[in-house]
Amino acid sequence: MAEALISPGVFLRENDLTQISQGPITVGAALMGPTVLGPINIPTVVRSYSDFKSRFGAMFITGCLNYEYLTSIAAYNYFQQGGDSLLVTRVVSGTYTAATASVVGYDGTASFSLETISEGEIMNNDFSASTAPQGALPSGSANNVRWEVTFSDTKSGQFTLLVRRGDDYDNQKTVLETWSNLSLDPNTANYIGYVIGDQKIVATLDENSNYYLNYSGSYQNKSRYIRVKSVDRPLPGYIDNQGRANTAYTSSLPATGSGTYNGAFGTAVGAITTGSLNLFVDIPSSTTGNIQGVSGSDYDVAISLLKSKDQFDFKTITAPGLNMQNADVQINSLLRLAEERGTCVAVVDPVAYGQGLTTVTNTAALFDSSYGASYWPWVQLRSQETGKLLYCPASTVIPGVYEYNDKVAAEWFAPAGLTRGGLSTVVQPERRLIASERDTLYANKVNPVAIFPGQGTAVYGQKTLQSKASALDRVNVRRLLIALKRYIGQIAETLVFEQNSMATRNSFLSRVNPYLQYVQQQQGLYAFRVVMDETNNSAEVIDRNQLVGAIYLQPTKTAEFVLLDFNILPTGATFGA
């Protein structure tokens, strides 16, 4: 509300209208796949499983049966293992749009319009009926939303907007968000577009056939459910310098209530194809047939977007449902993504459910990368949503193992074994492996998931998909290098455009050496050496505007084969010192 200027003086006011551009989004893992709702091909951070459900949904119903996707299974297990943040990208097949709603003024004419951030027909309510018992929406569900204006003051020009769950009643409201003291005056700090947000984000193809996020609108979205699509009648200068409302504007304010259609949203298109879903054990083992209602190529946009290190920073990436059999092109794309970024490991599944040991090893042999790791067999999990016991690929649980490993130890420790590789949410693996079968898998770059009497199920291997025998054929060494490059790379970025002098080089060494000493003390390195002096920075190098450093590392190896000799001695024998 504007101040009434009566007595002369100096008036100092503060309006925070800044829109801060954030740095790369940093999370523990990136997860791709179909979801019930949510923005399409827009990587979105969630901080808990409940946060995931509110943005992307979990269970959907068709007929009298409940279904869910592997994406929600993976999200639940990731947070169960101690994960703090997850970057989720929804993948769909076909064309989807958002639902819209028009909010009218006191004169019955449109005041402003809202649009759901989630896309697809599931966001539609029933536009056909103007009334329903107790204010219910005939087709409202827990997955969609409705709006209501509960307060509208013509004196101040301010109003309150509620976002309610689609399946509630007027006498039993489920309020998801409350936006108070909103204004249609674009010159005020409580302008509805600024407070709620009006950005539309679309994945767009550039001239180099890469995707990027194209932003339209002026203000970042602060609501997780809606955005302001348009303000049909903005009211600049609603309050004059005398503190009085402009009477010509009062009829344009939104009227209290939820409108003719009880706050319904509609006109969204794009539906979940429940009639031909291949879920869980029905996911195909070949490129023919859909994968949870989508195809492998539907992941291409998400994979292209997540190549950007400038926008997204994560340590693990996975796409449960895709495997080396049914989406070999996309699995290769994931591995190339990890290699190009150099900041993450791609956890990929070798085969669909019910495949034999020979098929697993032959399939894994076709892929080669130290930035990828594969695990088998599938594991049985109990769904948090439906209560059903379901067999799922190992990629639904492995990112959580990595996260737990990093919390209790560090990236350079092996995310495997009974200490850090336990799978507490797993009921049992698809197949109970004997020692010789584990040996066969491990010799062929596939990490076994095994069950041990009295110990439960655990990851029992930590090989990467690299075929060449070297230190980088182990997950802990690859993740050590990723951690070191991330930290030291950030230090090196501060040297760009600095003087190419001994002082600059010594500054770099004074920051890098203590960090590597810390890693060494934490059992990540046996030894190291950093060289950045006149030996690798000659006058010729300096004249080319280059600053050269060399880092030599001896990574710590893990004890994967423990040999114990039990020696039986005759009675009376003495033991040596």
N, C-alpha and C positions, 0 to 999 in steps of 0.2 A: 504494500500500500504506500502511495506517495505521501511525503511529508507536507503538511500545510506550512508554507513559508509566510509567516506573519511579521516577526521581528527581524530587522536586518542583522546579518551576521555571516560568518563563514561556516559552511556545513561540510564536514568531511565524511564521505560515505565510502563503503567498501563493497564491491560486487565481484565475487569470484567467478569470472567467465572464462577461465583458462581451460584449455583442452590439452592436457599434457600427452605428448607422444611417448608411449612406453617403448622400452627396449625389447629384445627378444623374449617371448613367453618361455619361461623355464619350468619344466615339469619333469617328473620321474620317467614317464613312459608315454608313448603315443599309441593309440588304439584306433583301428579303422574297422568299419563294418556297418551293416544295416541296423537301424534302431526303430522303435515304434514311432517316435516323433523327433522334433528338433530341427535346427538349421541344416541344410544339405550342403555337403562339401565345404563347410566352414569349420576349421579346427577350433574347438571350444574347450576351455579349461574347466574341469570339475574338481572339487576339493574333497568330496566324500561320495559314498554310494547314494545317499539320499539326494545329494546335489545332482548326481548323474540321473537319477530317476525323475527329478523335477524337470530336467532339461530334455532328456532323451527317452523317458519312459522305460518300462521293463516288460511287463506282461500285456499281451493283447488277447482278445477273446474272439473266436470265430465259431459260430454255432454254439455248442455247449462246452467247447474245449478251450483250455488256456494254452497259450504258446509264448515263447520268448526266443530271442536271438542269442547267439554265442557272445555277442558284444556285451550284453548286460551280465552274463555269467562271468566274463573276463573282468569286467569292472568290479563286480562284487568281490571276487577272489583277490584282486589287486589291493583293494583297500583292507580286506581281511588280513593280508600279510603285512600291513603296516604302511602301505603307500599313502603319500600325502597329496599328490596331485596327478592328474591324468589328462592328456590332450585327446579328446574324442572327435573323430570325424565321421559323420553319418554318410553312408553310401546307399544310394537308391537306384532303381532302374526305372526309366521313363521320366515324364515331366511332372513336377510338383509345383504348387504355388501356395502362398500363405492365405489365411482367411482374413476378412476385413469386417469392420463394423463402423457405422456412422453414428455419431453422437449429435443430437439435435439441440438447438437453442430453445428458449422460452417461446419463440415465435413459430416453432415447428420446422425451421429450416436448418440444414446441416451446419453444425458449428465446427467440428473437427472430425477426422477419421483416424481409426486405429487399425493396425495390422499385426497379426501374430508373427512372432519370430520363427516359431515352428511352422513347417510346411506340410501339406497333405490334407486329404479329406477328413482325417481324424479330428482336425481342428474345427470343423463345421458343427454348428448347433442347428436347431430346427428353425428355419426362417418362415415356415408355413403357418405356424400357429402363434397368435398374438397373446394368448393367455394359456396358462397351464396351472394345475393344482399347486397351491402354495408357492407360486412363482417359479416352479421347476421348468427346465428346458426339456421338451419332449425327447430330444436326442442328445442331451448333454451327457458327458462322461467325465471320469476322473482325469482323462488325458487332455481335455480341452478347457477353455477359459471363457468367462463372460465379464462384462463391465457393469459398473454402477456408479452414478454420481450421487453421493450422499449429502453433499452440502454445496450450495451455490449462492453467493452473497452479491447482490447487485450493487451494494454500497462500496465494497472493496474490489469487486471484480475478481474475487478468488473463489475457487471451488475445490472439492475433494473427489478424487477418482479411485474406485476400488477395482482390483482385478480379483475375481472370484473363480473358484473351481467350477467347471461346467456342470457337475452333477449335484450341486447343493440346492437348498431351498431358501426362499426369502426369510423364513423364520428359523432357519438353521444354516447360516452362511459359513462357508469356508473361504476366508479371505486370504489370498496368496500375497497380495501387495496392497499397500495403502499409500496414495500420493496426495498429500495435503497441500493447501495453499497454492494451488496451481493458478496460472494466469494465461490469458490469451494475448497479453501485451508483449510483443517481441523485444521491447526495450527494457524489460525487467529481468531480474535474476531468477524469478520463479516461473518464467515462460515455460509452458508445457513441453515444448520441443526440447529445451535445454535440460529440464528436470528428468523427463522420462527417456529422451533420446529419439532421434529420427533417422538413424543410419540404416541403410540397406546395403548388405554385403553380398556380392555375387562373385563366384569363381569365374574368371574371364581368361580366354586364351589370347596370348600375345603373338607377335609376329614370328617368334622363334619356336612356336608350338609348345610353349610352357604356360602353365596356369599361374595366375596371381589373383589376389583378392582386390576387387574393385569396390571402393566405398563411395556411396552417394549419400547426401544428407549432410547436415551441418554439425550435429551433436552426437557424441557417443551414446550408445544404448546403455541405460542404467537399469532398466527393467529386464528381467530374464524371460518375460513372457510376451511383451508387446512392444511396439514402437509407434511413434506418431507418424502416420502415413502422410497426413496433410492437415493444415489448419485452414479451413475453408473461409473463415472470417476472422483474421487477426484484428486485435483491438489496440492499436498503438495509442498511447496517451489516454488510457481509460480513466485515470485519475488526473485532473488538471492541477495547476500550481496552487490552487486554493484548497486542494484535498477533496474536491467534489467529483462524483462520478459523472461521466458523459452520458446523459440520458439517451442519446441516440444509439448507444452501444448495449444498453442493459438487456434488450430482448435477444441479443446474440449470445449471451452467456448460456452454457449448457444447463438444461433443466434438470432438476433432481429426479432420480428414478433410474430405471434401466431401459427406458425406451419402449417402443412398440413391441419389440421382440424379446423382452426380458434380458437384454444385454447380450444377445446372441451374436456370434461371428459366423460368416459364411462365405461362399463362392470359392473356397479352396478346392484344388483338384489334385489328383494323385493318390492312389490307394495301395495298401498292402495287398499283394496278390496271395490270398490265403489258400486258394484252390490248388496251387502247384508249388507250395513251399517244400523245399528239401532241407529239413532241419536235422541237426545232430547226426545220428547214425545214417540218415538218408542222404547226407551230403555226398555228391557223386565222386567217383574216383577217376573221372575223365573230364575233358573240357566240354563235353556235351551235357546238357541238363543244367538247370539253374542251381546256384549256391545260396541257400537261404533267400530265394526269391530274386537274386541279382546274378549278374555274370561277372567273370573275372575282369572284363574290360571296364565295368562300372567303377572299379577302384582306381583307374588310371588318373582321374582328376585329383583325388586325394593324395596319391603318391607324388604327383607332380608338385602339388602345393607344399608338401612337407619336405621337399628338397631344400627349401629356403632356410639357411642358418641364421639369416638376419632377423627372421620373424619368429622362428621356433627353435627351442633348445630342449632336447630330451636325450635320455640315455639308452632307451630301449624302444623298439617299434615292433608291432605285431598286427596281424589281420586274421584272427581266428575264423576258420571256414575255408580260407584259401590254403591249398597245399601244393606240393611239387607235382602232383598228378593232374589236378583239375585247373590249375592256373600257373603253369610253369613260366609264362611270360611275366606275370605280375610278381611272382616270387623272385625272378631274376631282377625285376625293376626294384624290388625292395632291397635286395642285396647291393645293387648299384647305388641306390639312394644312400645306404649306410656308408658305402665306400667313398662316395663323393663328399658327403658331409664330414666323415671322419670323426663323428661325435657320438655314435650310437651303435648298438648291436641289433640286428634284425633277428627276431626269434620266429622261425618258420617251421611248419609241420611237413613231414615227408609224404605222408599218405592219408587217405581217408580211413574210416573205421573198417575193421575186419580184414586188413591186409596181412600177408605173411611176412616172415622175417626176410626172406630173399628179396621180395618186392621192395621192402623198406630200404635195404642196403643198396640194391641196384638203382633205385630212384635217387637216393642221396648222393651217389657217386657222380651224378650228372651236374652237380653244383659245386662251385669252388670259390670260397671267400672266407677270409679271416674275420670279416665283419658280420657273419651270420652263424647261427647255431641252431641245431635241430634236435628235437626230443621225441621219444616214442616209448611205449605205446600211448594210446588215448587213456583218459582217466575218468572214473565215475564220480560225479559230484551231485550233491543234493541242491536242487534249485531253491534259492531263497524266496522266489516268487510263487512257484507252483507247488513246491514240496516234492516234486518228482525226482527220482534218481535218473540222471542223464549221463550218457557217455559223451565226453567232450575232448577235443584235441588238446595236447599238452600245452599249446601256446596260450590257453586260457589261464594257466596258473604260473607259468615260468616267469613273466615279468614281476609278479609279486615276490617270487623267490629272490630275484636280483635285488629288489628293493629292500627286502629283509636282510639280505647279506650286507648291503651297504650301511644299514642302520646299526647292526651289531658288530660289524668289522669295517671293511672298506672295499672299494672296487677291485683292488688287487688280490683279494681273497677269493677262493673258488666258491661260486654259488652252487654248491653240491655237497653231498654227504649227509650224515645224520645230524651234524651240528648246525649247518646253515642251509641245507637243502631239503628240510622236511616239508611235507605237503599235508598240513593238518586238515584241510578241507576235503581231501581226496578220500573216498570210501575204499576204492580199490582200483588198480590199473586194469585196463582191458585184458591184459595177458600177464600172467605171473612168470617172469623170466627166471630161468636158471642161470648159473654162473657162465656156462659156455655160450648161452645166447647173449648175455651182456657183453661177453668178450667179442662176439661177432659184430654186434652193433658198434661197440667202441672202436674196433679196428676199421670200421667203415664210416666214421665221422658222425655217428648218431648216438646221442647221449641217452642211456637207459633210464627209465622211470621204474623203480623196483620197489617191492614190498618186502619188509623184513619182519619176522615173527617178534612180537613184543616191541617193535620200534615204529611200525607204520610204514607209510609210503614216502619215498624220498627220491630226489634227483641223484643219480649215481654216475655222473660223468660231466665233463666240462670241456669237451672238444669243440672247436669251431669247425666250419665247413671247409677250411683250408686243406687241400690235398697234400701239399708239400710239408714235410716234417721240419718244423722249426718252432721257436718259442711261441710264435703267433698262432700255432694250432691249438692253443689253450685259451679258454674264455677269460681267465683271470689276467693273463698277460695282455690280451687285446684290450681289456677294460682298463688295465693299468696305463697303457699307452694313450687311451682316450682321455683318461683323467689328467695325465701329465700334459698332453697337448692342449687340453682345454685351459688349464691354469697358466701354463707358460705362454701359450698363445695370447692370453689376455694381457700378460705383462709386456709381451713383444709389441702389441698394438700401441702401447704408450710411447714406443720409441720412434714411431713413424713421424717424420718431419723434425725430429730432434737433431742436434748437432752430431755429426759422425766423429766423435772424439773419445778419448780414453775415459773421460768422466761418464759419458753415456754408457759405454760398455761396462764400466765398473758398477754403475747403477743397476744394470740388468743382472750382473753376476751376484750382487748383494741381495737380490730378491729371489733369484732362482736357486742358488746353492742352499740356503736355509730350508726352502720347501723340499728339495730333494733329500736333504738330511732328515727331515721329518718323515718322509715316505720310507726312507731306509730304516729309521727307528721303528716304524710301524710295520716292518717286515715286507715291504713292497719291493725293495731293491737289495741286492748284495753289495753293489758298488756303483758309482757313477762318476762322471767327469764332465765339466762344462768348459768349453774353450771359446772365448770371444776376445781375441787380442790381436797383436800385429801379425801373428802367424797366419791367420785366416782373414785378416783385413789389411791387405797390402795397399799401397798407394793407388794401384790400378783399380782395385775393388772399390776404394773410397771414391775415386774419380767417376765411377759408374753409379754413384749414389746408392751403394749397397752397404748393408751392415750384416756380416755373416757370423753365425754362431754354430757350434757343433756340440751336440749333447750325446754322450756315450753312456749306455745303461746296461746293467746286468740284472735282469728281472729275477725275482725270487721264483723258484720252481715249487710246485706243490708235491706233496708225498702221496702219489696215487697208488703205489704198490708197496705195501708194508710187508717186509720179509722177517719172520721171527724163527730162529732156529732153537728147537727144544732138544737139548742133549741129555741123554740118559746115561748116568755114570754108575759103575759098580759100587757095591757097599764098601765103605772104607776109603773111597777115593777122596782126595783133597781138592778143594777149589782154589784155583790160582787167584792172586790178588787182582 
